[in-house]
Amino acid sequence: MDPPSTPSLFKTSKLAKKIKFKKIDVRNFIDLKKIIIDTEPDFIFHLAAQSLVKTAYDKPLETVSTNLLGTLNILEALKSIKKKIVAILITSDKVYENVEWLWGYKETDNLGGKDLYSSSKPMTELGIKSYFDSYFKGKMLNLKLVLLELAMLLVEEIGLRID
């Protein structure tokens, strides 16, 4: 999927000149696994998601398959890595049921979503946790897994708003 904004923060920051960047569809397990095995990365930053509410209404299967299946594909591909690797999986504070209060949410709040977009977020996070418990927890692995929930971030210097 292409970024929903022009220019994207990725292009504005010129990040492609600073890192090895590969763009693929995370729903394509075969291509994803091949890239991970061939490049033998030290770090994987997984930020891929269908992140637009309107698109979720227009393309519900694409939303769920990108957000949940794409993330599980990355975890499945990581099972075959023999070298040390850190995988940083970025999710959203949108995993929590929106109860319209003014303060932020915390990990003890209820997961939920009133529409497919917001419900795809806790589906993904539960998928990550279940996958970790089923395949990685308690095992001596070369994998370090980091799960980050990001809230809305304001970047004043370049005038971008990132949800």
N, C-alpha and C positions, 0 to 999 in steps of 0.2 A: 504494500500500500504506500502510496506517496503521502508525504506530510500534508495536513489539511491547511497549512498556511504558507503564504509566499511573501518573502522568502522564509524558509524554515530556519529554526534556530541552528540546526546542524550546518546549513550553508552559511549563515551569517557568522557563525563562530569559526568557520574554515576548519572544522574538526577532521575532515577527510584527509587533510594534509598532515595531521599529527598522529593518526592511528591507522592501523590496517582495518579497512572498512569493507564488509561484504553485505550486499543487500540481496536477500532472498525471501521467499514466502515461508514463514515459519510453519505453515500448515503442510508443507512438502517435506515430510520426514526424511526421505532418501537424500535429497539435496542438502538438507540441513545437517544430517549426520556426516555426509561426505565432507562438507566444508569444515566442520568441527574437527574431524579426524585429520584431514589434510593440512590444516593450518596449525594444529596443536597450540591453541591460544593459552596464554597465562591467565587471562581474564575474559569473561563473557559478560557483557552488560545487556540484559534483556529488557528492552523498553517497548518492544513491538506490541501494539494493541490496536483494536478498532476503538477509537476513543471519542467518537461523535454520537450524540444522542439521536439526531435525525437519521444518520446512517443506520443505526441500530434498528430503528423503526422500518426503514426501507429494505435493509438487508440483515434480517435477524440471524440467519444461519451463518453468514459470513462473520458476524459479530461474535457469536459463541465459538465458532471454529477457530477464529484468529486468537481470541483471548484465552480460551481454555485449552483447546487442542494444540495450538501453537506453543503454549507454555509447556504442556506435557511432552510435546515432541522434543523440546530442548532438554528437559530432564532425562528423557529416554536416551537421547544421543549422548548425554554426559556419562551414562553408565558404561560406555565403551572406552572412555578415555583412561589411559594408563598413567599419564603424567600429572603432576600437581596442577590444579586449576581452581580458580575462584570464579563462581558464577553469582552475579548480582542480579536478582530478579526484582524489577520495579513494579509495584502495584500502586494502588490509589487509596486515598481515604474514602473513596466512593464505595468501598466494600461494606461500609456501615449503613444501617437503615437510617434514612434521612428523616429526622424528627423535627427539623426546622428550628433548632436552637442556635444561639449566637456563638457558642464556644465550639471548639474542635471535638472530635471523637477520640475515644481511647479504645485499647484492645479489648476491654471488658464490655463494650457496647455491643448491641445485637447486630449481626450481619443481616443484610437484606437489600431489597431493591423493589421498587414499585413498577419498573419497566424493564425490558430486556437488557438495555444498556447497563443500568445500575445493578441488575441481578447477575450479569456476566462477570462483574468484578469479584463478588464473594465466591462465585463458582470457581473462578481461577485461583483465588487464594486458598480455598479449601482443597482444590486439586493439588496445589503445590505442597501443602501440609500433609495431605494423605499420601502423596507420592514419596515425600521425604520419609514419612514413618514406615511405609511399606518397603522401600528399597535402599535407603541410605542410613537411617537412624541406627546407632549402635554398631556400625561397621567401620572398620579402619579403611578409610578411603583417601584418595588424593584430592577429593573434592571438598571445597569449603563453599557452603551455600549461604548467601545473604539475601534476606527478604526485606525490602524497604517499602513502606507505604508513604507515598509522597502526597502532600496536600497541595493546594494551589500555591504557586510560586510567582511572585511578581519580580520582574527584572526591569528595574527602572532605567538602567543605563542605555538599553537599546529599545525600550518601550514595548516589550513583548509580554503578554500574559500567557502563562502556561498552566493548564489544569492538569 
